[in-house]
Amino acid sequence: MSTSVKTGRAWVPAIVTTLLAVLLLFASGLVREFLEDRDIERLRDPGSVLGAFVYNPMAPVGSPGIIGNRPFDDSIAQVGGGLVPVVILVFLFTWLSARAARAGSSFTVLLGAWLGTVLGVAAGALASFQVFLWQNDFPDGFLVVQQMRFSRLGAGLYWGAVAGLLLGLVALLVWLIVRPRAGEPEPPRHMGADPSPPDVTSYPPPGQHARPGLAPDETIPAPEPSKDDSP
């Protein structure tokens, strides 16, 4: 029996993981806006552990602009531009890892979702920052701009590495629930598939006929055609 898992349901954990990643990024950006609106200075302290590991990398693709005085159009455009790579990479890596999973081991689904989250959020952070530069007409060659870009990239990698473990576990649990079991019957062959060729060895040689009741390899000679002997 083949141990490979049929991959028709690989899209289920991919969609669930992608939607959850989008919701978490949007929610973390909203929380970041709330903290900024409350003006929590302790979180802005660069020497604070909470600020360095929680506040700064909290919104790698930006904030939606719902809370506070930031322009909503500009903020939502940055978030939307950052979510495009996230959706593509998280779905693609999770789907491919589910297709590569086998009946005995589904750990690849966790790794695929985690890696897709890390790369997707990192790419999304860069895309969101690029939208920010286009909106404000900042020159790309300034050293400060490059430092801000690397800072946003680091926030995306950190956010993806931490939240990606949670998303990987979710993807793994979803796949364990919906994956086909190894004992399930194989799907029927396509109706347009070519049938197997007939066994030509079962037919008698030319000029001979098979008689009912004889063995498959026993044949009798065919009768000779009658000749007209009349003058």
N, C-alpha and C positions, 0 to 999 in steps of 0.2 A: 504494500500500500504506500502511496506517495505521501511524504510528510510535508510537502509544500502546501501552504494555505492559499486557497483561492482568494483573489484580491478584489473581488467585486465590491466590497464594502470598505475599501481603504479611504474613500472620501469622507466617511462619517467622522473619524477622529480628526481629520484634517480641517473640516469645517468647524467642528466644536472648538478646537484649539485656536483657530484663527479668530473666531468671534470672541473668545475669551481674552485673547491678547489685545484686541481692539478695545474691548470694554475696560480692561485694566489700565491701558495707556490713557484712555479718555478720563477715567476716574482719578488716576494719579495726577494728571494735569489739573483737574478740578480741585483736588486737595491742595496742590501747590498754589493755586489762585486764592484759595481760602486762607492759607497761611500768610500769603503776601498781603491780603486785605487786612488781616489781623495785625500785621507788622510785628511779627515775632522776631525780634532782633537776635535772640540767642541762637536761632537757627541759621542766621546769616553769618555768624562768627566762623571764619575759616579754620580756626583752631578747635572748634567744637566737633566732637565725634559724631554727634547727631546731625550736625549740619553737613559734614563731609560725606557721610554714608547714607543719609536719609533725605535731607532737604535738597541738596544740590543735584543729585541724579534722579530726583523724583519725577520730573517731566521731560524726558529726553526729546520728545517730538513737539514740545510746546504745550501751552495751555489754551483751552478753547475760548477764553474771553467772555465767559458767562458772568463771573464774579469780578468785581473791581471796575476800574476805569479804562482798561485797555480796549482798543477798537475791536469789535467782534469780527468784522470782516477779515481784517489782517490776521487775527489770532486763529480763526477757524481755517483760513487758507494754509497757514503754517502746519496746523495739526493734520489737515487733510493731505497735504503734500508729504508729510512724514509717514502717514499710515499706508500709503500706496505700497512702498517696498515691504512694509511689515506684512500686509495681507498676502502679497505674492510669495515671499520667501517662507513664511511660516506654513502656509498651505502646501507649497511645493515640497518642502523637506519632510513635513509630516506625512503627506500622501505617499511619497517615494519610500519612506521608511516603513510604512504600513504594507506597501506592496512587497517589500523585501523581507518582511517578517515571516517566520516559519512557525509551524504548529508547536514546536518544542520551546521556542524562545521568541518573546515579543519585546525584549529589551531595546531592540533597535528603534522601536517607535518612540520610546522615551528620549533616546539620544537624538533622533531626527528632529523631534519637536523642540528639544532644548537648543540644538545647533541652529535650527531655523529661526528661533526667537532671538538668539544672540546676533546673528547676522542681519536679520530683518530690522531689529530695533536700531542697530548701529547704522545701517543704511538709511533708515527712516530719520534718525537724528541729523545726519548730514543733509538729507533732502529738505527737512524742515528748516535747517539753518540757511540753506541756499535760498529758499523762498523768502526768508527774513532779509537776506542781503538784497534780493531783487526789489523787495518792497521799499527799502530804505536807500537804495542806490549807493551802497557802501562799496568802495574799491576793494577788490579781492586781494591786492598785494600787500596790504598793511600787516604789520607783525601782530597787532592786536587782534585783527580779524582771524589770522591763522591760529592764534592762541585760543580764541573763542571757538573756532571750529574743532580743534583737538579736544577742548574741554567738553563740547557737546558729543563728540565721538566717544570719549571715555565714559560719559554718562550713559550713552546708549549701550555700550558693551557691558557696563556694570548692571544696568537695569535688566538687560537680556539674560545675563548669567544668573542673576538671582531669581527673577520671575520665571525664567525659562525652565528651571527645575520644577516649579509648581505646574507650569503648563505641560511639561513632559509627563509628569505623573497623571495629570488629567487625561492626556492623550493615550497613555498606556491603559488606564482603567477603561476608557471608552472602547479601545480596541479589544480588550479582553472580554468585554460584554458583547460586542457586535461581530467579532470575527467568526467566520465559519469554522466548524470543528473538522478535524482531519477525517473523521468517520462519515461525514456527509457525502451523499452520492455526487458524482461528478455531473456537471450540467450536460444536457443532451448535445450531440453534435449539431452543427449548423445544417439547416435543411439543404443548403446549396452545396454542401461538401460532396466531393466525388466519391461514389461508392467504391468499395474494394473490388478489384478486377476479378472476374470469374476464374475458377480453377480449370484451365484448359486440359489438364490431364484426365479429367473425368469424362471427356468426350472420346468416342472411339475413333480410330484412324479413318482416313477417307476410304470409301469403298467397303466399309464393314459396318454392321449394325449391332447394337446391344439387344439381347433377348431378355425379356423379363424373367426373373428368377436366377439369372446367372450372376456370378461375381462381377464386381466392377471391371476387373481386368480380363474377363472372358468375353470374346466376341465371336460372331459367326460371319463367314464371308457373305457378301451381298450377292443375290442371284444374278446370273448373267442375263442380259437382255435377249429375248427370243428373236430368232431369225426367220424370215419368211422364205420357205424352200419351194414355194410354188413357182412353175415356169413362167 
